[in-house]
Amino acid sequence: MIDTPPARERFLDARRLAIFGGVLTALTGLAVAAFLQIDSALDRATDDRVATALADTPIMPRLIVVRVPSRTGDWKIATAVVRMDSAGARAVGVAIDLSVPVAPTGTLPDLLPASPHAVIGVALGGDSIAWPWFLADSLRVRGGTAARIGYTELLRDPDGVVRQSRRAATGESWLSDRMAAVLSGRPITTGGNLSMRLRFARPDTAWYGACALSIDSVLTLAPEALHRIVADATVLLGIDDSRSVPTSVGAMPPLAVLAHETNARARIALDDVAPLQDATWWVNGLWLLAAAVLGACIAALTSLRSSIVLAGVALVAQVAIVLWLIDASGLWLPLGTAILALMLGMLGAEAVELWQARRRQRLTTLLFSRFVTPALAAEAWSARHLYLQGGRPAPLQLPVTVLFVDLRGFTRYSEATPARDVMQLLTDVTAACAADIAAHGGLVDDFAGDGIKADFGVPVPRTDAATISRDAINAVQCAQSLAASIERLLPASLGTNGTQARIGVHSGTAAAGTIGGTTRLKYTVVGDVVNVAARLQSVDIADDATVTTRCRIVVSADTMALMGASAPPATDLGALPLSGRAHTVHAFRLHAVQASSH
């Protein structure tokens, strides 16, 4: 029975490294993306898609936007505030741009306190500016503790443009928050500096145009007509309507930006619509880490084709999770960065897998390629999952057939022969033997002087009787081919009588694996089967002196039994006592040497 490494061990050795590499790659990539602000661009792109998909509620403005000519130099806006208030407006917001060179006459401070619903905001574009000295403290609506606001509105206006604003709430409350507090009659604790993302296609959209009046219209309309317009409405007045906002698409007047934000805050105050919340930094971190781990696991635990399919499923799942969280709890998670984390995790794990595969292939090539045929090397690589563990062949118990060949009397020959001739003979013999062994599907395990050890049935474990039998047949046929090659190569000076080359073959179970360190690694088999094969090669037989062939082949009965009908003619030697063994081994000596046509 083959002892293979457990699946869990293989997972821990290779897959864990791939997953770790994938996650590390993803986190590194996200850090680089954050530094280059690529993550923000991805989130903006994907968030816009999500907002467009979710924006199914049409905008129903509660407010009247009053356009004020820029740089008028007068304070007729104060008169407009009073008229709006008297017509029944529930709140009147005044956004003042301090860049306008106006003289702080007594008109505005005198008239505004008389309007109980007036709310004052001072701004330049999207930046908060300190309150001017002439505005009384009574006009300020103070927010409570700061809170964090995500997308406050996901609405679609009549011309199809999706309106969305994103705010980071820190510090003092903004104009829209103060107006919402007046409208709802309760404190609004979501104040802060305006930091919005807006999606306005053009300034003259249907939504903006439908709710905009000029300040002259407010001043000249009859009170009854004005009342019909502003009843139950939030009224936003502004100065310097000609400026554009850097965060808008195209030239969008600041008044329109403030109007949109105010409309959103009014909906939250009056309709109890909860704003969408940005996730905290640690929730975002866990979300991105989970995406990276998922991507790494997909790449590390599945095939390439399956990983592509699962990656698509994971992308759909990410979108579904984001939409579900928005609907269930109003929590907005970054989608673009999560997709990037998933992809980087997959790429990182695939890269580590490729590195490990190349490393294992180099090791397999180093161990086997010099002494096996390309076909056997390819077989060893394709079946690497059966014997590689942690990047190197795992120790396995497996059935093998071992062959030993040695030149008897070679020492006496080398003493009387020039060293150059000795080395040339050894080179010729070992090269021919290595070629024969490789041609018969064997692995040259070791060279030891004039001796060679070869293994059949490695490194890929054999799992069926037919394959094990084929290894035994290959080993014996290889022995016959070796004998023919040695007969051809041995010089006449070695003598013609007696056995000059001996081969031993035995089959059984052995331990196979690598020995050595990182600088010198060797694949080998060890065990009793190796010892028996070596002893069969060296054992002295009573009739050796009468044998006229120059090569003797002794095969154990175990190997002959595995060969079955393919066993060649042989002489039964009976039970042979072997050096170093307490028990005898039944063996056969093959008859005349026949070169195999394998």
N, C-alpha and C positions, 0 to 999 in steps of 0.2 A: 504493500500500500504506500502511495506517495505522500510524503509529509510536506505539504505546501504551507507557506505563511498565511496566517488568518487574514481575512479581508480587512478587519479592523486595523491590523498592523500596517498593511499596505496603505490604507487610507491615512493613518497618522504619519507615515513616513513621507509620502509624496503629496497627497491631496492637501494636507494641512499647510505644507509649505506654499503650495500654489494659492490657497485661500489667503494666507497671511501676505504673500506678495501682492495679490490683487488688491487687498484692502489698503496696504501701504501705498501702492501706486495711486489708488483713488484719492486717498487723503493728501498725498503730495500734489497730485494734479489739482485738487480743489484749492489747496493753498496757493498754487501758482495762478489759478484762475481768479481767485479773490484779489491777488496782488495786481493782476492785469485788468481787473474789473470785468472779466469775461463772464463770471457768474451772474453779475447784475444784469448784463445784457441778455443772458439766457432766461433769467427769471422774468425780465420785462416782456420778452417775446412770448413765453409760455403763459404768463399771467394774463396777458392781453387775450390770448386764445380762450383761457378759462373764463375770463370776464365776459367775453362775447357769447360764450355758450350759456352762461348763467343769466345774462341780462335779458329776461323775458318780461319785465315789468316796465310799461311805458312811463315816461316822466310826466308827472302832473304837477306843474309848478304851483306852489302856493305864494310865490313872491312876484312882485313887480320890480323890475330893474329900471331904475331911473338914470338915464344918461345925462351927465353934467358936462357942459363944454369945458374944455381944459383951459387953465390960465385965464379964467374970467375976471379974477380980481375982485369979485363981489361975494356976498354971503347970502344970495337968494336961496341957497340950499336950505338955510334955516327956516325960511318961510314955507318951503316945500315940506319939510319935516312936520311942521305944525299942521299943514293942510292934510297930510296923510293921516296924522294922528286923529284929527277931528273927524275924518271920513270913516273911521272905524278900523284902521290898521291895528293888528294885534301887536306888532313890533315894527320899529323903524330902525334900520341899521345905517350908519353913516361911516363909510370908509374914506378916510382922509389921506391923501398922498402929500406928504410934507415937502416934496420937491416942487410943489406948485407955489410960486411966490405970491402969497396972499397976505394981506394985512389983518392981523387978529383984532378986528374991530369989536365993538361990544355986541353986535347983532347976534352972532352964534352963541356966545355964552349966555346972553339974556334969554334967547328963545328956547334953546334946547332943554334947560331944566324944567320948562313948563310942559314939556311932552313926556308923560310918564313912561311911554313905551320906547323912547329913543335909546339906542345903544351905539356907542362911539367906538370905532376902531381906527387905528392909525397905521398905515403901511406904506411901503415903497416896493412895488412888485410883489414878491412873496416873502419879504423880510419884515419881522416885527421891528417897530421903532418905539422909542420911549414916548410916554404920554406928554403932550404939550402942557405948558404951565397953565394955560387959560381954561383947560377943561376941569371942571369940578370933580372932586372925588366921588360925589354922589352919582356921577354918570357911569362909573365903572361897576361892572358886575364881576365879582371875584369868583373864580373857579376854586374848587377844593384841591385835593391832592392830584398831582398829575397822573394820567393814565396813558396807556398805549393804545393807539387806534390803528386799525389796518385799513382795508378798503371800506370806506363809509357808504358808498353807493355803487351798485351795479345795475344801472338803468339804461334803457334804450330810448333815445328821443325820437320825435316823429320822423326825422330824416334818416333814421337807422344808425346814428352814431352812438356807440356805447360810452356812457359817462362813468368814469371811475376816478376816485381821488384817494390818495394814500397819504396818511399823516403820521408823523412821529410826534407824539404829544409830550413835551417837556416844558417846564417853566410856566409862564402866565397863560391864562386862557386867551383864545383868539376870538375874533368878532363873531364867527358863526356859533361858537359855543355860548357866548354871552347872549346872543339872540335866542338860541334854543332854551337857555335858562329862563328868559323872560316869557317865551311862549308856553313853556311847560309849567311854569310856576314852581319849579324845584331846582336845586343846585345841579349843575353839570360839572362833573369832575374830570372831563376829558380835554382840558385846555392845553395849549402849548404852541410852540412855534410852527408855522405852516411849512410843511415839507411835502408837497403833493406831487403825484404823478397824474397827469390829465391826458385824456384822449379826445381833443377837440379837432375835428377835421378842418373847420373853417369858422371864422367869426360870425358869419351871417347864417348860422344854422336855424332851422325852424324853431327849435326850442328857445334860443336866445332872442330871436326876432319877435316871437309871439308874446313875450312877457316884458318887452322893453318899451319904455316911454321916454321922451325927452323931459327935462326939468321944466321946460316952458309949457309942455302939455299938462303937467301936474299943476302948474300955477294958473293955467287958463281954463281948464275943464270945470264945468259946473260941479258944485259939491255933490249933486245927486249922481252924476256920471262917474265921478271919482270914487264915490262910495261903492258903486257897483263893481268897480274894478278892484278895489283894495279890501273889500270886506273879507274877513277871514284870511287875509294875506299877510305874508311877511314882506316888508318893503325894504329894499336895499338901495341906498343912494351912494353915489361915488363921485370923486373928482379925478380929473385927468384920465378920461376914458380912452385916450389914444395910445397908451403904452401897451407893449406886448409883454408876455410873460415867458421867461426862458424855458419853463417846463412844458409849455404848450406846443402843439404842432401848428406852425404858422403863426400869424399875428393875432393873438387873442387878447382883447382888452382885459386889464386886471379886474374890471368890474364884473365881467362874465365869469372869471375864475372864482371870485368871491361869491357870486350869485350861485354858482353850482355847489360850492362848499356849504353855503348857507342853506340851500335847499336840502342837501343831504342831512345836515344837522337838524333842520326843522322836522324832517320825516322821523328821525330818531327820537326827537323830543315829543312830537305829537302822536305818532303812530306806534310808539314803543318798538321801533325797529332796531334791533341790536346791530351795532357795527361789526364788521368782520375783523377778527383779531389776528394780528401777526403772532406767530408762535414765538415763544421765548428762545433765547440763544441755545439753551441746552436741549430743548425739544427739537429745534432745527438740527442741532448736532447729532442727536440720536436718529433722526429721520435720514440724514445723509449717511451716517454710519451704517444704518440698516440697508440702505440702497447699495452701498459699496460692498457689504458682506454678501448680499443677495447676488450681485453681479459676479463676485469672485466664486461663490459656490456654484452658480450655474455653469461657469466656464470650467471649474476644476472637477466637477462631479459628473459631467455629461459629455457626450461626443459633440463634435463641432456642429453637426446638423441639428442635434437636439438643443444645443445651447442657443442657436439662432431662433428656433421656435420658442423656447422658454424666455428668451430676451424680449420677444414681442409680447408674450403673455405678461411679463413683468412690467413692461411699459404701460400696457392697458391697465394693469392692477394699480400702478402708481397714480394714473389719472383718476381711476375710480376712487381710490382712497382720498385724494385731494378733494374731489367733488363731494364725497360722502361727509368728510369732516366739515366742509363749508356748510353743507345743508344741516348736519346734525348739531354742530356746536359753534359754527361761525369761526372756526380756526382755519387760518390760511397758511398752508405749508408751501415752501418754494418747490415748484415742479421742475423748472429748467435745471437747477443745480442738482436735484435728485436724479434726473435722467443722466446728467453728466457723471455723477458718482457711480451709477449703475454701469455705464459704458466703460468708465475707467477701471472699475473693479473687474469687469470681464476681460478687458485688454491686459491688465496686469497679471491676472491669473493665467491667461493664455500664454503670455510671455514667459512666465515662470515654468509652465508646463512645457513649452518649447525648449527652454533652457535645460530642464531636467531630461527631456527626451534626447536632446543632443548629447548631454553628458552621459546618459546611459548607452547611447549608441556608440560614443567614443570608447567607453569602457568595454562594451561587447566586442567592438572591432579590435581593440587592443588585446583582449584575451583570446579571441578565436580566429581572427582573420588571417594570421600568418600560416596557420596549420590546417585550415579547412577550406573546402570549395566555396565559391561565392553562393551556391545554392544553400549549403548548410548555414553559412553566415546569415543569409536572408531569412532562413527558417528560424534561426536562433533569435533574430531581432523581432520578427513578427510575433513570436510566442514569448516575448520577454516578460509579459505579465505573469507567466507561470513560474519564473525562477528569479526575477530581479526584485530586490527589496532594498529600499533606501539607496538606489543608484548603483548597486553592485549585486552579483549573484548571491542569493540567499542559501544558507546551508540546507540541503535537502537529502532525504533518504530516497534513493531511486534505484531501479534495476539497471545494471550495466554489464557489459562484457569487456574485460580488460585483457590486453595483449602486451606481452613483453618479448623483446627480441634482443639478443646479445651475441657478440662474436667471441667464440671460445678459442683460446690460444692466441688472441690478438696481442697480449702483452709480450710474448716471446717474439712475435713478428716485429713489433715496434722497437724492441731492443736492438734488432739486427738490421733495421731499415732506416734510412735518412728521415729526419723529422718532416721534411717537405713532402716526401712520398706518403708518410703516415697520415699527415693532415689531408692530403689530397684524397687518399682512400676513404678516410672518415667522411669527408665532405661528399664524395660521390655516393657512398652507401646511405648516409643519413638523408641526403636529398632525394634519392630514389625511394627510400622507405617512407619519408614524409609525403611524397607525391602519391604513393600507393595507398597510404592510410587515408589521406584526404579523398582520394578517388572512391574509396569504399565507405565514405560517410563517417569516418572516425576522426577523433581529435588527438593530435599529438600532445600528450600530457607533459612529457619530460624527456630530455636528452641527458644521458649520464655516460660520458666517455664513448664507448662503443656500443652502448645500450640505448634502447628507446622504449618508452611506455606509451601506449595508445589506449584511448577509451572509446567505446561505442555505446550510444544511448544517452549522450550528454550534448549540450546542457539542458535541452528541452525534455522534461519528464515524460516517460512513456506510460500510457494509461491503458493499453490493451495488449493482449497476448500476441497478436500478430506482429505488432511493431517490435516487441521484445524479441520474438523469434527472428525477425528480420535483422536486428542488431547482431545476434549471435551468428547468423549466416554470413553477414558482411564481415565480421571479425575473422572467421575461419577462412573465407575466401581471400581476405586481405593477407592472412598469414601465408597462404599458398602463393600469392603474388609476390610477397616479400621474399619468400624462399627462392623463387625464380630470379628475382632481381639480384639477390645476394650471390646466387650461383654464377650469375653473369659477371658480376663486378669483382668478386674475390680473385686475387692473383694466384697463379699456380704455386707461388712460393709458400703459400699457406699450407700446402700439402693436399693430397687427394684422398687420403684415408682418414676415417673418423669424422665425427661431426664437427664442423668448423663454425656453424651458426645454429643457435637454438632459439626456438619460439615457444612460448607458453600462453595458453588461452584459457580463461575461466570466466564463468558468469555467476552473478549473484547480486546481492543488495549492497550498495556502498553509500558512503556519505560524500556528497559533492558540494563544492563551494570554493571560495577564494581564501587564500592565505597570503600573509605578507602585510606590509604597511602601505601608506599612501604613495610612497615613492617607488615601490616595487610590489606589484600585485600579481598573483599567479592563481589560475584556476586549476583544480586538481580533484581527484577522487581518492578517498582513503577507506580502509576497512579490510576485513578478512579476505574479501574477493581479490584485492590487490596483492596481498601476501601470497595467496594460493597461486595466482598467475605467475608471480615472480619465482616461486619455488618450482613450479612445473617447468619453467624455462631452464632452471639451473640444475634440476635433479639428474643424477647419474642413473642410467638404466643399464642393466647387465649386458645387453647385446649392442650397446653403442659402438663398440669397436668393430662389429661386423657390418655396420651400415655403410654403404658406399656413397650415399648422397652427402653433399656438403652442408645440408641444412636439415635440422630435425624439428618437427612440429608436434607438440604434445598438447592435447585438448582434454579438458575435464569432461567427465560423464554428464555433468550439469549442462554444459554448453552443447554437447552432442544431443542431449534430450530436447533442448530448445530448437535445434535445427530440424528435428523430425526426419522426414523423408529426404531432406536436402543434405543430410550428413554425408560426407565423403567416405570412401573406404578407409578403414583404420584397423590397427592392431590393438586388441584389448590388452592393456598393461595391468589390469587388475587394480587392487588397492595399493597405492604407492605411499610409503612413509616419506614425509616431507620434513625438512629441517625446521625446527622451531615449532612444530605442531604436534599435539598429543594424538590427533586422529589422522588416519590415512585418508587419501583422496583417490577415488576411482578415476582413472584416466585412460586415454587412447592416444596412440601415435599414428599420425596419418601416413598413408602409403606414399607412393611416388609424388613428388612435387608437381603441381599443375598450376600454371599461371591462370588466374581468373580472367574471364572476358568481361568483367563488370564494367 
